[in-house]
Amino acid sequence: MFDRAKAGQSRERLVWLGVTVALIGVLFVVLLPTDVFAQAGAQHRTGETERVLEVFSQVFRFVQDNYVDEVEADELIKGALDGLFESLGDPHSKHLSAEEMRGLSDTTSGQFGGVGMYISKQAPSGNGTPSYVEVVSPIEGTPAYFAGVQSGDLIIRIEGESTAPLSIDEVLNRLRGRPGSEVNITLRRGRTHEFDVDLVRDVIQVPTVRREMIDDDIGFMRIIQFTPYTDDRVRDAIKYFEENNYRSMIIDLRRNPGGLLSGVVDTADLFLDGGLVVGTRGRNPRENEQFRATSGTAVSDEIPIVVLIDGGSASAAEILAGALKDRGRAFLIGETTYGKGSVQQVRRIGSGGFRLTMSRYYTPSGTYIDKAGISPNTIVREPELSDQELESLATLRTERRVIRFVDQNPSPSAADVDAFIDRIESDGLSLRESLVRRLVRDEVNRVNNVTLVYDLDFDTVLQEAVRMLRDNQISLP
């Protein structure tokens, strides 16, 4: 197959994935010289713009010359730029300091120091409700993942400090730190349930694809993030499935926060025979682009494909899900995706820079992803916990009961777990039995550094996908 990544290097723009230890979007990164930026800006000035800029210049000079204390021009400009981007009301557009620009290299290096969460800043509500930081998804195998942090949790405090007035970059800086150091965060789950979690920072290495056979006929592939190597790893997984005579495929995009645009387009190319994968459209015509698959596929059209999605599927993950759904190549099961479909450019000014939303993604059917997400063909939700169950779960965590139980029973038998459940119930804690069993199983795996590729014991969405494939209930246009 034509190698899009290599042949197109001269025309591709670097796309930045922010993480929390990361922002969740796909960002076109364009670093231009300051004089080029100035020339481009001059072409778009109008008489009204120049009048406003002259007013700003007069105020700037007056403040610099007359303020009671001497103030550096750079500080005044920084404050003005901060305010300019804040006035847009867009959490993805921001003035970046020199330190924040240097931090971009963390997100493209494949590893970084932190706790292992992808986060997004909530947009201001306009009704006075605090704008906190939302967890898009924890990264598998990281401190946040093993601590039970979930997609949709709100980080309302870090070391006792509210995240409401903090920018996403300020939150990132507080979560990052020396590996082995500890950071305390307060999470809100649901409407009112709040609890503290102590996370020990680690060097976060971001995986990309995991694969395994379910029984002897279903190829299961979990795409964790889109990187420059994702399409190669997906190709390897397909080859593994072929060697095992697979007859259907499940692609798990849940809790996938996105990644590189080139990574998702090249991955989609393995499943689509030509045609549109995704397009971008903005106010500036130069931002209107279409990204297409090449001819030929790596997967036969005879292989039915199910894609699993949820509220933690964002950005590039939504692009793949939307393309496969719109092109009639896959059946989607789960919940509506996150809805992060805007494109940011990052430009350098001096030692700092800024990122600005320039366009929005749309799927082959013309559907815009931003703030809407991709809806599944069949909705399947994980069981939600009641307020009473959330309180009992908080008690279980605070008292470290599961951890202490596994410490005392490194390889607990079914009878050991049954007795543990009985003790919890006798103490007045209300938790469904399946949840306690899953917590114990996960803690045993954590202690033994075991990460499951898939979970047919407790994953109700995956169970439904397997059932529908077995019963031949997957119908595509």
N, C-alpha and C positions, 0 to 999 in steps of 0.2 A: 504493500500500500504506500502511496505517496507519503513521505515524511514531512508533514506540515511544519513541525517544530523547527526542523533544521533548515528547510527551504525558505521559511518565512522569517528567519531571525533578523534580517535587515529591515523588516518593516514592522516587526512587533514592538509594542511598547510594554515595558515592564509593569506588571500588575502587582499591586501591594496588598497582601492580606494582613490587617491589623489584628492582634491577638491580645489576650490578657495575660492575659498575656497574649491578648490580641483583639484588635477591632475585627468586626466580622465581615467586612465587605470586600469586594474585588475592586482594586483601585488601579487605574491607569497611571503610571508614574512617568511624568515628563519633566525632566530637569533641563531648563532652558537658561541661557545666559541672560543676565539682567537687561542688557541692551535690547535683546530680541523681544523680551517681555514688554519693554517700554515702547518699542515700535508698534507692537500689536495693539497695545492699549491706546496709543495715539490715534490709530485708524478708526477707533470706535467712539471717540469723544464727540459729544454734541455741544452746542452752545450752552445748554442748561448744565451739563456736566462740568464744563469749564467754570461756569459761574459758581457752582457749589464748591469746586476745588479752590477757587480764589477765596471764598469765605473761610474755608478750612485753613488755608495758608495764612490769612490775616489773624485768625484766632491762635494758630500755632505760634506765630512770631510774637504775638502779644503775651501769651502765657510764658514763653521762653524768656522774654525780656523783663517781665514784671512780676512773676510769681515770687512770693516772699523768700523762698529758698531757691538756690540755683539748681536747675534740673537739666539733665543731659537730653540732647535732641533724640538720641536713640530710644530713651525711655518713653518720651512722648509719642514717638512713632509706634513703638510696640503697643502702648495702650490704645492708640487710635486703631491699629490693625486688629487687635483683640476685639474691640467693640464693633468694628465693621463686620467681622464674621459672625459674632454673636447675634447681631441684628437680623441675620438671615433666618434664625430659628431652625437651623439645620444641624443636628449633632454630628454630621459627617464632614461639615465644612469648618475649617479652623486655621487660625494663624499658628505656625509652628516655630518654636524656638530652635536654636542651633542644637541643643541637646535632644529635642524631639526629632529633628531631622536625622541626627546620628542614630537614634533608636530605630529608624526604619530598617536598618541593616539586620536587626534581630529577627525581624519577621520574614526575611528572605534567606536566612542562613540555615534554616531547618532545625535549629535548637536555640534555646534561650533560657535564662534563669527566671523562675517564677513558680506559680502554683498550679498552672494547667487548666485555665478556663478561657473560653472565648466570650467576650462581653460586648454589650452595646449600651450606649447611654440613651435612656428614654427621652423622647422629644418632650418639650414643655407642654403641659396640658392646657395652660391658659386659665385654669380655674383655681390656681393657688396650690394644687396638689404637688408635693415634692417630686422632683424628677430624679429618680435613682438610677442605678446601674443594673441592667438585667443580664443574667447568665444565659447566653445563647446555648452553650453546651460545654461540659467538661471534656478534656482531652483524655482518651483512654490511657490507663496505666499511670496517671499523674496523681499528685497529692489531692487535688480537688475531686478527681474521679473516685479514689478510694475512700474519701471522706463522705461520699454520698451527696455531693452537690449535684443539683438537677437543673435541666433546662427550665427556664421560666422563673427560677429563684431570683429575688432582688437582693443585691448587696446594698444594704442600707447604711452600714457603718463599717469602717476599717480602723482598727485600734481605737474604737470609741468615737471616731470622727465621722459625721454624716457625709455620705457621698452626694447628697442632693446638690450642693453648690459646686462640686468638683467637675471638671471636664473629664472626658474619657482618658485623656493622656495623663492627667493628674492621678486618676485612679490606677492606671497602669504603673506609674512610677511608685505608688505606695505598695502595690502587690509584688513588684519585682524586688529582688534583693539577693544577698549572698546565699548560695545553696547551703542548707542546714539551718538557716535562721528561721524564726517562726513569725507568723503574722496572724492576728485574730480578725475575723470578719463576722459580721452579724447579718444573717440571712432572713428574709421574709418569704415564707412559702404560703401560698393561698392569700386570703384577705388579711388575716391577722396574726398567723402563727410566726413567731420570731424566735431564733435561737443562734447561739454563738458556735463557731467552728474555728479551731486552731489548726492552721495549715503550716507544715514545714516545707519551706521552699526547696526546690530541686532544679537540676538542669533538665529542662523540658525538651525532649526530642520528639518531634512530630512525626508519627507514622503516616502511611498513606493508604495502603490496601491490605486487607486480610482475607483469606479465602479458605474454604473447606467444603467437602461434600456432605450433604444431608442424605443419609442412607446411601444409596448407590445410584441415584438418578437426578438429584437436584444440586446444581452448583450454587453455593452461597458465597457472595462477595460483599464485604463491607468496605466501602470507600470512606475513609476517615477524613481526608482532606485532599484538595487538588493542588498538586505541585508539578514542577517540570517533568517528574518521573511517573506520574500517576498513570498515564496511558500505557507506559511500558509495563507497569505492575499489573494493570488490568489485562493487558495482552498475555502476560505470564499466567494469570488466573484462568483465562479462557483456555489456554493450552492445557493447563492442569485438568480442567473440566472435560476437555475433549479426550484426554488420556484415560479418564474415568467414565467415559461413555455417558455423559450427562444428557438428559432429555428436556430439562427446563432450567431456568436461572432465577435467582433472587438477588437483587442489588439493594443493599441496605444503605440508605443515605441519611438515616436518622442521626441527629446530633452532629451532622457534617456542616461546619460553618462556612465552607466555600473554599477559596484559594485562588489560584492563577486562572485567568481567563483562557490562556493558551492550553492549560492543563485540562480544562473541562471540554473545550472544543475538540481537542485531539482525542479525548476519551469518547465523546459522542460520535466521532468519526468511525469508531470501531463498530458501532451499531447501526448507523444510518448510511444509506447509499445515496450520497449527494444531498443537495437541498439545504435549506436554512437550518442552522442550529440555534442561533440567537442574533438579535439585532440590537443596536443602540440608537436612540434618537434624542437629540437635544435642541436647544434654541439656536445654537451655532451649527450650520449645515455641515461643518467639518467633523462634527461629532456623530453624524449619522453613518453608521457602518453596519455591514452584514457579515456574519461569520458562517461559512458554509462547510459542509462535509464534502469529502472527495468521493469518487465513485468506488463502489465495492465495500464489503463489510467483513469483519472478522467473526461474526456470529450469524449463523443461518437464520433466515426468516422463519424457519420451521420451529425454532426454539422459542417457546413462550417465555416472556420476561415479566417478573413482578418487581416493582420498585417500592421500597418501604420509606415513608417520609413522616416527619413530625414537625413540631414547632421549632425544633433546633436545626432543621435543614434550612440553610440560608445561602444566598448569593449564588456561587457557582453550583452548589448542590441543587438549587432551584432551577438553574439553567438546564442542567442535565435532565432533571425530572420533567420540566416543562417541554423540552424538545422531544423526549421519548414518548410522552403522553400525546402531544399535539400531532406527532408524526405517526401515531398508531402503532408504535413499536413496543410499548410497555403498558402494563396495567398497574396503577398506583393504589397502594393500600396504606392507611394510617390516618394522619391528621394534616390539616392545612399547614403549609410551610411558613417560615418566619416572615417573609415579605421584604427582603433587603435586595432591591433591584436597581439601585442608583450607582452611577459610575463617578468616581472622584479622580481628578488629576492632581498630582503633587508637583508643585513648581518651587524652584529655589530662588530666594532673593537674598543676596549676601550670604551670611552664614546660616540663615534660617530659611523659612519658606512658608508655604501654605498648601492646604488641600481644599479643593472646591468641587462640589457636585456639578457635573457638566452635562450628564445625560442619564437616561434610564433604559434598562433592558426591556425587551419584549420578546415573547416566545414566537415560534413559527406561525401560530394562529393569530398573532397580533396582540396577545394579552400582555399587559404590563405587570411585572412582578412586584414592583415597589409598593409596600404597604398593603398588598393584597395577598401575595403568596400564591402557591400552586395548590389547588384542591385535589384530593385523591378521588379515584373512581369509586372506591369503597371506604367509608369511614370506619376505622377501628381504633378505639381509645383504650389506653391502659386504665385499669380501675383507679378512680380517684379516692384519696383518703378523706374520711370525715374529720371534722374538727377534733373530735375525741381521739381518733386514731393519730392525728398529728401531734396532739399533746402527749399521748402515750409514747410515740416514737421519739419525741424530744426527751422524755424522761429516760428512755432506753439509751439514747446517745449520751446524755449528761452523766448518767451513772455508769457508762461504759460497760453495760451488762453483756452485750454480745462479745466485745473484746475480751472481757474477763472469762466468759464461758469458753471461748476458743483457746485462750491461754491454758485453761485447765483441761481442755479436751481438744488437743491438736487435730485429731481425726475422729470427730464425734460420730457415734453410731446413730441409727434411727431412734433407738430407745433413749439415747442421751438427749437428742433434740426434742423428743416428745416430752421428756421430763422438764427440760428448760422451758418449753411452751407452757406446761402446767404451772410452773413456778411464776411465770409472768402473769398468767391469768389469775392465780390466787392472790397476787399482789395488787389486783385491781386494774391492771393495764389492759386496754382494749385494742388488740391488734389481730388482724386476720392471720390465721395459721400459715398460709402460703407466704405472706410477707416476712414473718419471722424466719421461716425456713430459708428464704432467699437471702436474708441478712446474714444468717449463719454461714450459708454456702459461700457468699461473697467474701466474708471475713476470712474463712479458711483459704480461699483462693488468694486473697491479698497477702496473707502470711507466707504462703508458698510461692508468691510471685507468679500466679497463674492468671492469664487473661483468656476468657472464653471467646472463641470466634463467633459462636452463636449460642443461644440459650433456648432450647425447646422445652425446658422444664417450666419456666415462668414467663417467657415472652409471649404474651397473648397475640400481639400483632403478627409475629413470625408464625405462630401456630395457625392463625387464620390464613396466612399466605400459603403455607404448606397444604392446608386442607383444601383450599380452592384449587391449587394446582393438581392435587391428587384426584379431586372430583371433576376435573376438566371444566371449571367454572370461570376460567379466564377467557373473556371474549374481547377481541380488539377489532376496530373498524378496518 
